[in-house]
Amino acid sequence: NFIHHRDKSLRMLDLQYTAKIGRGIFKKKVIAAFISVFLVMTVLLAIYLGIYSQNNPEPFFNVHINSFIGLDFWYDLTFLQYIILNVIAIYTIGFLLTLIALFVSNIVPSYVALIGVQVPVIFILLTVGLRYLLEQIIDLYLPIWLVPMCYIVLLIATVTMVIVQWKKEKQKDIVW
């Protein structure tokens, strides 16, 4: 996400901070990022779920996952509820990553540093995070509090980072 870094490299921030409207652009960038991420995720989920629907999973929608997946889960969800839970988790992870990308792109000094910070974040998410936040979201072998606590901590941390950055952006001004 190069949304903030591009403005820095073109020295547009100096111009933006001279007006109150310019200092409010950060909020508009966050909203634009959320809209674009929502649209991309919705299109991709529609495609993937459309492909998955070719397997005719409808007869299994009301079957409890404890009875046919073969694993034990904390909650006795139906297959349809499990799919909905995973879709909500995918959107949540996508929005959290968007907030992290916005924050990082606003504080790093160069494109190389931006990539250097975001690659480890994505690597950690793919190797560790998705396993617990998506694949094993209601797995009985994990403590019942672990997954919700991870989501809460990630949400609080990312929202706090963006709010702090947003307040800094609102207070910036060009001093001649």
Accessible surface in RSA format (square Angstrom, percent):
REM  Atomic radii and reference values for relative SASA: ProtOr
REM  Chains: A
REM  Algorithm: Lee & Richards
REM  Probe-radius: 1.40
REM  Slices: 20
REM RES _ NUM      All-atoms   Total-Side   Main-Chain    Non-polar    All polar
REM                ABS   REL    ABS   REL    ABS   REL    ABS   REL    ABS   REL
RES ASN A   1    58.22  40.1  25.98  25.1  32.23  77.6  21.92  52.8  36.29  35.1
RES PHE A   2    91.24  45.6  85.38  52.9   5.86  15.3  86.07  52.2   5.17  14.8
RES ILE A   3    53.15  30.2  40.74  30.3  12.41  29.9  48.60  35.0   4.55  12.4
RES HIS A   4     5.61   3.1   5.52   3.8   0.08   0.2   1.44   1.5   4.17   4.8
RES HIS A   5     6.83   3.7   6.83   4.7   0.00   0.0   2.68   2.8   4.14   4.8
RES ARG A   6   134.02  56.3 134.02  68.3   0.00   0.0  39.15  53.5  94.87  57.5
RES ASP A   7     9.48   6.6   9.48   9.4   0.00   0.0   0.00   0.0   9.48   9.5
RES LYS A   8    62.01  30.3  47.15  28.9  14.87  35.4  40.66  36.6  21.35  22.7
RES SER A   9    63.28  53.5  27.95  37.3  35.33  81.4  35.09  74.7  28.19  39.5
RES LEU A  10    99.33  55.3  76.00  54.4  23.32  58.6  80.04  56.2  19.28  51.9
RES ARG A  11   172.90  72.6 158.87  81.0  14.03  33.4  62.67  85.7 110.23  66.8
RES MET A  12    75.23  39.0  73.35  48.5   1.88   4.5  68.12  57.9   7.11   9.4
RES LEU A  13    24.00  13.4  24.00  17.2   0.00   0.0  24.00  16.9   0.00   0.0
RES ASP A  14    54.14  37.9  52.63  52.4   1.51   3.6  23.16  54.5  30.98  30.9
RES LEU A  15   137.23  76.4 129.97  93.0   7.26  18.3 132.81  93.3   4.42  11.9
RES GLN A  16    21.91  12.3  17.41  12.7   4.50  10.7  13.56  28.9   8.35   6.3
RES TYR A  17    13.38   6.2  13.38   7.6   0.00   0.0  13.34  10.0   0.04   0.0
RES THR A  18    70.68  50.3  39.10  39.6  31.58  75.3  31.15  41.8  39.53  59.8
RES ALA A  19    49.08  45.1  43.35  66.9   5.73  13.0  49.08  69.1   0.00   0.0
RES LYS A  20   170.64  83.2 159.94  98.1  10.70  25.5 103.19  92.9  67.45  71.8
RES ILE A  21   134.04  76.3 126.42  94.2   7.61  18.4 133.12  95.9   0.92   2.5
RES GLY A  22     8.76  10.8   0.00   N/A   8.76  10.8   5.60  15.4   3.16   7.1
RES ARG A  23    46.03  19.3  45.34  23.1   0.70   1.7   4.52   6.2  41.51  25.2
RES GLY A  24    25.23  31.1   0.00   N/A  25.23  31.1  22.78  62.5   2.45   5.5
RES ILE A  25    46.46  26.4  46.46  34.6   0.00   0.0  46.46  33.5   0.00   0.0
RES PHE A  26     6.42   3.2   2.47   1.5   3.95  10.3   3.67   2.2   2.75   7.9
RES LYS A  27   101.38  49.5  99.59  61.1   1.79   4.3  47.50  42.8  53.88  57.4
RES LYS A  28   124.40  60.7 119.39  73.3   5.02  11.9  82.85  74.6  41.55  44.3
RES LYS A  29    21.92  10.7  20.45  12.5   1.48   3.5  19.23  17.3   2.69   2.9
RES VAL A  30    20.38  13.4  20.38  18.5   0.00   0.0  20.38  17.7   0.00   0.0
RES ILE A  31    85.66  48.7  84.63  63.1   1.03   2.5  85.66  61.7   0.00   0.0
RES ALA A  32    51.84  47.7  43.88  67.7   7.96  18.1  48.02  67.6   3.82  10.1
RES ALA A  33     7.77   7.1   3.60   5.6   4.16   9.5   7.74  10.9   0.02   0.1
RES PHE A  34    58.58  29.3  57.81  35.8   0.77   2.0  58.08  35.2   0.51   1.5
RES ILE A  35    98.39  56.0  95.77  71.4   2.61   6.3  98.39  70.8   0.00   0.0
RES SER A  36    56.45  47.7  53.18  71.0   3.27   7.5  43.09  91.7  13.36  18.7
RES VAL A  37    36.08  23.7  34.01  30.8   2.07   5.0  36.05  31.3   0.03   0.1
RES PHE A  38    95.52  47.8  95.52  59.2   0.00   0.0  95.52  57.9   0.00   0.0
RES LEU A  39    99.21  55.3  98.95  70.8   0.25   0.6  99.21  69.7   0.00   0.0
RES VAL A  40    86.39  56.8  83.14  75.3   3.25   7.8  86.02  74.7   0.37   1.0
RES MET A  41    23.27  12.0  21.87  14.5   1.40   3.3  19.33  16.4   3.93   5.2
RES THR A  42    50.30  35.8  49.33  50.0   0.98   2.3  49.49  66.5   0.81   1.2
RES VAL A  43    86.18  56.7  84.09  76.1   2.09   5.0  86.11  74.8   0.07   0.2
RES LEU A  44    74.89  41.7  74.89  53.6   0.00   0.0  74.89  52.6   0.00   0.0
RES LEU A  45    19.62  10.9  19.62  14.0   0.00   0.0  19.62  13.8   0.00   0.0
RES ALA A  46    63.93  58.8  45.42  70.1  18.50  42.1  54.13  76.2   9.80  26.0
RES ILE A  47    88.73  50.5  81.19  60.5   7.54  18.2  87.62  63.1   1.11   3.0
RES TYR A  48   127.65  59.6 122.61  69.8   5.04  13.1  87.87  66.0  39.78  49.0
RES LEU A  49    73.26  40.8  69.04  49.4   4.22  10.6  69.41  48.7   3.85  10.4
RES GLY A  50    32.13  39.6   0.00   N/A  32.13  39.6  29.94  82.2   2.19   4.9
RES ILE A  51   113.16  64.4 108.73  81.0   4.43  10.7 110.05  79.2   3.10   8.4
RES TYR A  52    85.27  39.8  82.35  46.9   2.92   7.6  64.79  48.7  20.48  25.2
RES SER A  53    44.50  37.6  38.53  51.4   5.96  13.7  27.91  59.4  16.59  23.2
RES GLN A  54   140.85  78.8 118.23  86.4  22.62  53.8  42.69  90.9  98.15  74.4
RES ASN A  55   108.02  74.5  80.12  77.4  27.90  67.2  23.96  57.7  84.06  81.2
RES ASN A  56    98.89  68.2  94.78  91.6   4.12   9.9  19.80  47.7  79.09  76.4
RES PRO A  57     8.48   6.2   6.09   5.5   2.40   8.7   8.48   7.0   0.00   0.0
RES GLU A  58    94.83  54.4  83.42  63.1  11.40  27.1  51.96 100.5  42.86  35.0
RES PRO A  59    99.68  72.6  68.28  62.2  31.40 114.1  81.53  67.3  18.15 112.8
RES PHE A  60   100.00  50.0 100.00  61.9   0.00   0.0 100.00  60.6   0.00   0.0
RES PHE A  61    50.61  25.3  50.57  31.3   0.04   0.1  50.57  30.7   0.04   0.1
RES ASN A  62   125.85  86.8 112.41 108.6  13.44  32.4  30.99  74.6  94.85  91.7
RES VAL A  63    50.67  33.3  46.25  41.9   4.42  10.7  50.67  44.0   0.00   0.0
RES HIS A  64    79.82  43.6  78.57  54.6   1.26   3.2  52.60  54.2  27.22  31.7
RES ILE A  65     0.00   0.0   0.00   0.0   0.00   0.0   0.00   0.0   0.00   0.0
RES ASN A  66    59.87  41.3  40.59  39.2  19.28  46.4  23.57  56.7  36.30  35.1
RES SER A  67    84.73  71.6  44.02  58.8  40.70  93.8  50.35 107.2  34.37  48.2
RES PHE A  68    83.82  41.9  53.76  33.3  30.05  78.2  59.83  36.3  23.99  68.7
RES ILE A  69    65.05  37.0  38.42  28.6  26.62  64.2  42.07  30.3  22.98  62.4
RES GLY A  70    68.79  84.8   0.00   N/A  68.79  84.8  38.30 105.1  30.49  68.3
RES LEU A  71    94.26  52.5  90.65  64.9   3.61   9.1  93.30  65.5   0.96   2.6
RES ASP A  72    70.14  49.1  69.37  69.0   0.77   1.8   7.99  18.8  62.15  62.0
RES PHE A  73    21.14  10.6   8.26   5.1  12.88  33.5   8.26   5.0  12.88  36.9
RES TRP A  74    99.47  39.9  72.94  35.3  26.53  62.3  73.86  39.4  25.61  41.5
RES TYR A  75    97.42  45.5  94.07  53.5   3.35   8.7  77.01  57.9  20.41  25.2
RES ASP A  76    88.61  62.1  65.95  65.6  22.67  53.6  31.63  74.4  56.98  56.8
RES LEU A  77    36.14  20.1  36.14  25.9   0.00   0.0  36.14  25.4   0.00   0.0
RES THR A  78    23.35  16.6  23.35  23.7   0.00   0.0  19.49  26.2   3.85   5.8
RES PHE A  79    22.66  11.3  22.66  14.0   0.00   0.0  22.66  13.7   0.00   0.0
RES LEU A  80    70.10  39.0  70.10  50.2   0.00   0.0  70.10  49.2   0.00   0.0
RES GLN A  81    87.73  49.1  83.55  61.1   4.18  10.0  25.94  55.2  61.79  46.9
RES TYR A  82    36.20  16.9  36.20  20.6   0.00   0.0  18.07  13.6  18.13  22.4
RES ILE A  83    31.58  18.0  29.78  22.2   1.80   4.3  31.53  22.7   0.05   0.1
RES ILE A  84    86.64  49.3  86.04  64.1   0.60   1.4  86.64  62.4   0.00   0.0
RES LEU A  85    52.39  29.2  50.95  36.4   1.44   3.6  52.22  36.7   0.16   0.4
RES ASN A  86    25.43  17.5  25.43  24.6   0.00   0.0  15.60  37.6   9.83   9.5
RES VAL A  87    32.98  21.7  32.98  29.9   0.00   0.0  32.98  28.7   0.00   0.0
RES ILE A  88   100.05  56.9  98.66  73.5   1.39   3.3  99.91  71.9   0.14   0.4
RES ALA A  89     4.14   3.8   1.03   1.6   3.10   7.1   3.83   5.4   0.31   0.8
RES ILE A  90    56.09  31.9  53.06  39.5   3.03   7.3  54.64  39.3   1.46   4.0
RES TYR A  91    40.85  19.1  40.85  23.2   0.00   0.0  31.99  24.0   8.86  10.9
RES THR A  92    43.20  30.7  39.19  39.7   4.01   9.6  26.33  35.4  16.87  25.5
RES ILE A  93    11.28   6.4  10.88   8.1   0.39   0.9  11.27   8.1   0.01   0.0
RES GLY A  94    14.30  17.6   0.00   N/A  14.30  17.6  12.31  33.8   1.99   4.4
RES PHE A  95    52.40  26.2  52.39  32.5   0.01   0.0  52.40  31.8   0.00   0.0
RES LEU A  96     8.05   4.5   8.05   5.8   0.00   0.0   8.05   5.7   0.00   0.0
RES LEU A  97    43.07  24.0  40.34  28.9   2.73   6.9  40.64  28.5   2.44   6.6
RES THR A  98     9.26   6.6   4.47   4.5   4.78  11.4   5.79   7.8   3.46   5.2
RES LEU A  99    12.51   7.0  12.51   8.9   0.00   0.0  12.51   8.8   0.00   0.0
RES ILE A 100    29.07  16.5  29.07  21.7   0.00   0.0  29.07  20.9   0.00   0.0
RES ALA A 101    17.46  16.1  16.69  25.8   0.77   1.8  17.35  24.4   0.12   0.3
RES LEU A 102     0.02   0.0   0.02   0.0   0.00   0.0   0.02   0.0   0.00   0.0
RES PHE A 103    38.36  19.2  38.22  23.7   0.14   0.4  38.36  23.3   0.00   0.0
RES VAL A 104    10.70   7.0  10.70   9.7   0.00   0.0  10.70   9.3   0.00   0.0
RES SER A 105     0.00   0.0   0.00   0.0   0.00   0.0   0.00   0.0   0.00   0.0
RES ASN A 106     8.70   6.0   3.46   3.3   5.24  12.6   0.00   0.0   8.70   8.4
RES ILE A 107    89.84  51.1  62.37  46.5  27.47  66.2  66.12  47.6  23.72  64.4
RES VAL A 108    11.32   7.4   9.87   8.9   1.45   3.5  11.32   9.8   0.00   0.0
RES PRO A 109   115.11  83.9  85.30  77.8  29.81 108.4  92.90  76.7  22.21 138.0
RES SER A 110    45.31  38.3  43.67  58.3   1.65   3.8  35.92  76.5   9.40  13.2
RES TYR A 111    93.90  43.8  92.38  52.6   1.51   3.9  76.70  57.6  17.20  21.2
RES VAL A 112   123.58  81.3 120.53 109.1   3.05   7.4 121.89 105.9   1.70   4.6
RES ALA A 113    31.06  28.6  21.55  33.3   9.51  21.6  30.60  43.1   0.47   1.2
RES LEU A 114     0.29   0.2   0.29   0.2   0.00   0.0   0.29   0.2   0.00   0.0
RES ILE A 115    91.86  52.3  90.48  67.4   1.39   3.3  91.86  66.2   0.00   0.0
RES GLY A 116    44.16  54.5   0.00   N/A  44.16  54.5  32.34  88.8  11.82  26.5
RES VAL A 117    60.80  40.0  55.91  50.6   4.90  11.8  59.52  51.7   1.29   3.5
RES GLN A 118    32.31  18.1  32.29  23.6   0.02   0.1  14.76  31.4  17.54  13.3
RES VAL A 119    88.34  58.1  86.05  77.9   2.29   5.5  87.66  76.2   0.67   1.8
RES PRO A 120    62.05  45.2  58.53  53.4   3.53  12.8  62.05  51.2   0.00   0.0
RES VAL A 121    43.98  28.9  40.60  36.8   3.37   8.1  42.25  36.7   1.73   4.7
RES ILE A 122    73.22  41.7  73.22  54.6   0.00   0.0  73.22  52.7   0.00   0.0
RES PHE A 123   126.97  63.5 124.58  77.2   2.39   6.2 126.21  76.5   0.76   2.2
RES ILE A 124   106.47  60.6 106.42  79.3   0.04   0.1 106.47  76.7   0.00   0.0
RES LEU A 125    23.81  13.3  21.59  15.4   2.22   5.6  23.65  16.6   0.16   0.4
RES LEU A 126   107.81  60.0  87.62  62.7  20.19  50.7  87.71  61.6  20.09  54.1
RES THR A 127    68.01  48.4  44.61  45.2  23.39  55.8  46.88  63.0  21.13  31.9
RES VAL A 128    80.36  52.9  79.30  71.8   1.06   2.6  80.36  69.8   0.00   0.0
RES GLY A 129    12.10  14.9   0.00   N/A  12.10  14.9  12.04  33.0   0.06   0.1
RES LEU A 130    41.73  23.2  41.73  29.9   0.00   0.0  41.73  29.3   0.00   0.0
RES ARG A 131   121.55  51.0 120.85  61.6   0.70   1.7  17.54  24.0 104.01  63.0
RES TYR A 132    69.68  32.5  69.68  39.6   0.00   0.0  31.84  23.9  37.84  46.6
RES LEU A 133     6.91   3.9   6.91   4.9   0.00   0.0   6.91   4.9   0.00   0.0
RES LEU A 134    36.00  20.0  35.28  25.2   0.72   1.8  35.28  24.8   0.72   1.9
RES GLU A 135   120.44  69.1  99.54  75.3  20.90  49.8  41.17  79.6  79.27  64.7
RES GLN A 136    42.93  24.0  40.83  29.8   2.11   5.0  10.14  21.6  32.80  24.9
RES ILE A 137    18.11  10.3   9.93   7.4   8.19  19.7   9.93   7.1   8.19  22.2
RES ILE A 138     7.93   4.5   5.60   4.2   2.34   5.6   7.46   5.4   0.47   1.3
RES ASP A 139    17.54  12.3  16.38  16.3   1.16   2.7   1.45   3.4  16.09  16.0
RES LEU A 140    67.85  37.8  58.07  41.5   9.77  24.6  58.07  40.8   9.77  26.3
RES TYR A 141   159.39  74.4 128.47  73.1  30.92  80.5 102.38  76.9  57.01  70.3
RES LEU A 142    25.72  14.3  24.36  17.4   1.37   3.4  25.49  17.9   0.23   0.6
RES PRO A 143    60.68  44.2  48.99  44.7  11.69  42.5  57.59  47.5   3.09  19.2
RES ILE A 144    78.54  44.7  71.30  53.1   7.23  17.4  71.70  51.6   6.84  18.6
RES TRP A 145   148.12  59.4 142.18  68.8   5.94  13.9 127.86  68.2  20.25  32.9
RES LEU A 146    44.27  24.7  44.27  31.7   0.00   0.0  44.27  31.1   0.00   0.0
RES VAL A 147     8.56   5.6   8.48   7.7   0.08   0.2   8.54   7.4   0.03   0.1
RES PRO A 148    63.38  46.2  57.36  52.3   6.02  21.9  63.27  52.2   0.11   0.7
RES MET A 149    90.34  46.8  89.82  59.4   0.52   1.2  74.92  63.7  15.42  20.4
RES CYS A 150    41.01  31.0  36.34  40.5   4.66  11.0   8.54  21.6  32.46  35.0
RES TYR A 151    32.39  15.1  31.36  17.8   1.03   2.7  31.60  23.7   0.80   1.0
RES ILE A 152    85.60  48.7  85.01  63.3   0.59   1.4  85.60  61.6   0.00   0.0
RES VAL A 153    84.87  55.8  82.42  74.6   2.45   5.9  84.17  73.1   0.69   1.9
RES LEU A 154    58.42  32.5  58.33  41.7   0.09   0.2  58.42  41.0   0.00   0.0
RES LEU A 155    88.46  49.3  88.46  63.3   0.00   0.0  88.46  62.1   0.00   0.0
RES ILE A 156   106.10  60.4 102.38  76.3   3.72   9.0 106.09  76.4   0.01   0.0
RES ALA A 157    46.98  43.2  38.24  59.0   8.74  19.9  46.34  65.3   0.64   1.7
RES THR A 158     1.94   1.4   1.94   2.0   0.00   0.0   1.94   2.6   0.00   0.0
RES VAL A 159    55.02  36.2  54.29  49.2   0.73   1.8  54.93  47.7   0.09   0.2
RES THR A 160    69.32  49.3  67.49  68.4   1.83   4.4  54.60  73.3  14.72  22.2
RES MET A 161    55.03  28.5  51.49  34.1   3.54   8.4  31.47  26.8  23.56  31.2
RES VAL A 162    11.30   7.4  11.30  10.2   0.00   0.0  11.30   9.8   0.00   0.0
RES ILE A 163    72.03  41.0  72.03  53.7   0.00   0.0  72.03  51.9   0.00   0.0
RES VAL A 164    69.92  46.0  68.48  62.0   1.44   3.5  69.48  60.4   0.44   1.2
RES GLN A 165    10.56   5.9  10.56   7.7   0.00   0.0   0.07   0.1  10.50   8.0
RES TRP A 166    78.55  31.5  78.55  38.0   0.00   0.0  76.80  41.0   1.75   2.8
RES LYS A 167   122.61  59.8 121.51  74.6   1.10   2.6  68.82  61.9  53.79  57.3
RES LYS A 168   113.50  55.4 110.18  67.6   3.32   7.9  61.38  55.2  52.12  55.5
RES GLU A 169     9.81   5.6   9.81   7.4   0.00   0.0   0.66   1.3   9.15   7.5
RES LYS A 170   115.85  56.5 101.41  62.2  14.44  34.4  50.02  45.0  65.82  70.1
RES GLN A 171   147.63  82.6 118.44  86.6  29.19  69.5  43.73  93.1 103.90  78.8
RES LYS A 172    80.98  39.5  74.42  45.7   6.56  15.6  50.64  45.6  30.34  32.3
RES ASP A 173    88.68  62.1  67.75  67.4  20.93  49.5  17.53  41.3  71.16  71.0
RES ILE A 174    41.17  23.4  28.07  20.9  13.09  31.6  29.30  21.1  11.87  32.2
RES VAL A 175   140.13  92.2 109.22  98.9  30.90  74.5 112.22  97.5  27.91  75.7
RES TRP A 176   245.88  98.7 180.35  87.3  65.52 153.8 186.40  99.4  59.47  96.5
END  Absolute sums over single chains surface
CHAIN  1 A    11097.9       9790.3       1307.6       8310.6       2787.3
END  Absolute sums over all chains
TOTAL         11097.9       9790.3       1307.6       8310.6       2787.3
